[in-house]
Amino acid sequence: MDLIKKKDGFRNERHVIFSSEINQKISNHPLIEGNYISEVGYYPSAKYHYRERTSGTSEYILIYCLDGAGNIEVDNKKRIQLRRGEIFCIPPLCPHRYYSKVEEPWSILWMHFHSSQGEVWRLNEQKTITIKDSQRYSMLQSHFVDLFDLGEQVSLTNLSFCASQLLRLILSEIYLLKDADTADTQNTYLVKCIKYMDDHISDDLTLKEIATYLDISPSYLSTLFKRYLNKSPIDYFIEMRIEQACKYLKLSDLKIYEVAEKVGYTDAYYFSRIFKKVTGSSPKNYRKNLSNSSFLS
């Protein structure tokens, strides 16, 4: 095959690199749990785009084709043609190369990331995921835009915490949420639940209330969370609340009690105890360490 190879420099591209040093330091943090992004990018109309790694890489590589077409070759034997709305994830240490079709160059969103929960999302199965539903298509793209925007607003340390949550949301929506005509009931319940939690982050939700919204039993909902996320629905909701609180502490001048109220805690002292339990630091010290740029020291 005669290919003109071009590695980067595409017009209107976007690219964010996350600090490997910081990622390594926070990889075991309760809000990260081994799920973090190394790089994320957008290459529009990437004619002659080409990558080849004969020994693979230590990371997962996710490629989301927005338009046009390209080819992905893995394990020196399997070849996948990726078109609009299709997503493919290359596992770690898998020899590969991928390239845009010259006659209809692809536009892609791409991401290099680490995950300790690859089995949950079945990332190693090398299956092409097709996104046909327009709402789901737009939703995924908006999450990538959020990643790019975060990179322009906060420090690399803080960005890694927020990006880790977005990574898990993106993977959940790709691998757990299906288009309406092929929906897997259990996975749809899970993603709808997470969306409901996100929409009601300031409400004092109970397990029964969430289950009632989904029209399933509380025990069944708990079983789904344990199976897919290895934690209870309420513990997951608490972590979502604290992650949102972290964003307020980083990106606003709200007082601690105001942050607590924003994420549904009327008792600031109770909020502080929960915050410290999840992050290992009190809200006050968390914000102080941010201002001193020494959160990890």
N, C-alpha and C positions, 0 to 999 in steps of 0.2 A: 504494500500500500504506500502510495506516494503522498506524504503529508507535509504541509508547511507548518512548522511548530511555533507557537507563540505562547508564552507563559503568563503574561500579564500586560497591563497598559491599555485596557479597553475603555472607550469613551463613556463617561458617566458611571463608571464602576464605583462601588463602595466596598470598603474593606476595613475591618476592625481586628486587631491582634490583641489577645489577652496575655498578660504577663505570665510566662511559665513559672517564674519564681513565686509569684503570689499564688497561682493556682496550686502549686505543690504544697504551700504552707497551709492553705485553707481546705485542701481536698477532703480531710476527715472531719471538717466542721459539721455540726448537726444540720445546718441549712444547706450543705453541699452534698455530703454523703457520697463522695466520689463521682458526682455528676457535674462536669464543668466544661466550658467551651474554650478552645484554644484560638480559633479563628472563625470569622464569619464574613461572607462576602456576597456581592451581587455583580455579575458580569452580564451586561446587556449586549445582545447581538454579537456574541464573542466568536467571530470568524477566526479560524486557525487556532482556537484555544486547544491546548494539549498538555496533558500531564502523564508522566509515567514513573512508577516506582516499582522496581523489579523485586524488592523485598518487602513491599508494603510499608505501612507506618504503624506506630504504636497507638494511633487514634482511630476512632470511627470517622468516616467521611460520608456525609449526607449530601446528595445532589438533588435539587428540586428544579425540574425543567419548567419554566414559565411559558416558553415559546420556542419555536424552531425544533431542532432535533440534534442528537449527538449519540455517540456510542460509548459504552463502558465495557471493558474486557477485564475479567477477574480470573485468578488462578491459572492464567495462561491457556484457558480452554473455553470459558463461558463468555458469551458476548451478548450484551443487552442494548437494544436501541431505546433511547429515552426520548419521549416526545412531550408535548404540552400537557401539564397536569400530572406528570409521572415523577415518582420519587424512588431513588435507590440508595441504599446504605452499604458502603464497603466496610467490612469488618477489619479490625486491627490485624496486622501482619499478613494481610492478603495481597499477593502481587497483583498489580493492576495498572491499567492505563485508560484514560478517557479523553475524548476529543469531540469537538463540535463538527457537525456536517457542514462542509464548505458551501454547498448550494442552499442550505437553509440553516444558518448558524443559530445555535441555541442561545437563549437568555436563561441564566440559571441563578438561583440562590444556593449557596453552599455553606457547609459548616463542618469544621473539624472539632471533635469533642471526645471526652472520656466519659464512660458510664460504668458504674458498678452494678447496674440493673439491666444489663443488656438482655438477659433472659426474659425479663418482664415484658419488654417490647419486641422480643424475638429479632433482635438486630442482626444476628449472625446467620439468618436464614437466606439472605441474598434474594429477597423477593421484591419485585417491582410493585409499588403501591400507586394506584391511580386515583386522583382526586377529580371527580366529575361535578360534584355539587358546588354551585357557585358561591354559596355562603361559606362553606368550608374552605374553598380555594382562597377567598378574600381574607378569611380569619387567619390562616397560616401566614399569608404574606404580611399581614399587619403585625404579627409577632416578630418577624424578622426586622421590620421597620422599627419596632420598639427596641430591638437589640442595637441597631445602628444609632438610634437616638440616645440611648443610654450611654453609649460610648462617647458621646459629645457633651454629656452633662455631669458625670460623676467620675471620681478617681477610679483607677484600675482595681483597687482592692474592693471598693463598694460595688463596682460594676460586676464583679465576679459573683457576688451573692445574688444580685438581681438576675443576672444572666442564667445562673443555675436553675432558678425557678422557671424562667422562660423556656429553658432547654427541656425540662420535664413536661411542661405544658405542650410544647411543640411535638415532642415524641408521643405524648398521650393522644393528641389530636390526629397524628398521622397513623399510629399503629393500633389505637384502641377505638377511636371514633371512625365509623365507616360511612360511606355514602348511604343515603336512605334506602336504596334498593338492595343493598347487601349488608345491612346492619347486623352486627352481632349483639344480641340483646344485653348480655352481661357487660360488655365493654361500653356500650352506649349508656347504660345506667351509670357507669363509673364516670365517664366524661361529663355527662349531664349534671352529675352530682358536684363535680369540681367546679363547673361553670356556675351552678347555683350558689355554691359557697363563695365564689369570687364576687358574684353580684350582691351577696348579702354579708360582706365581710364585717360590717359594723353591727350586724344583728346578733342577738344571743341565740344562735341556733342550737337545737337539741337533735339527738339522733332520731327521735320519733318524728320530729318536724320534717327533717330532710327525707326520711323514708316515706312519709306521707306525700310529700311533693312528687316523689318518683313513683308512688303507688306500689311500693314493695314493702316487705317487712323489715324492721330494724335489724333483725338477726341476719337476713340475707344481705343487706347492705354492708354490715360488718364483715361478713364472709368475703364479699367482693374486694373490699379494701385490704383485708389481710392477705388474700390470694395475690393481688396485683401490686400492692404498695407496702405490704408487710407492716401495716399500722392501722389503728382504728380510724374511722371517719372523723371523730372529734379531735384526735391527736393531729390529724392532717389539717383540719380546719384551724386549730391553734397555731400550727406552724405557718399557715397562710397569713393569719392575722399578724403574727410577729414579724414576718417578712415585710408586710405592708407597713408595720410600725417602723421598721428599719429604714424604709424609703422616706417616711415622714421625718425621721430624725436626721437623715442625711440631706434631704432636699428642701427642708422648710425650717422656719424659726418657731414652730409651734412649741408650746410648753409641754412638759411630760404628761400632765393630766389631759391636755388637749389631744395629744397623740393617742393616749389611752382611749378617750371617747371616740376618736375617729375609727378605731378598730374594735369598738364594741365593749370596752371595759369602763364601767362607771366608777370603779374603785381603783384609783391610781396606784395604791400600795399593792393590791392584788395583781394588777397589770405588771408592776415592776418585778414581782416574784416570778410570774410566768415568763416574762422576758428574760430574766437571768437564767431560769431553768433551761430555756431553749438555746440561748446564745452564749451563756457563760459569763455575761456581763450585765450590769444594771443599765437601764436606759440612759441615766446620767453619765456613767462612765463610758458607755458606747459612744455617745455624742462627743464627749470630751476627747476621747482617743481619736475620733475622726478629725477633730479640729487640730490635733497635734500630729496628724498623719502617722500614727503609731498604733493602729488598731491591732496589729499582729505582734508587736514588740513585747 
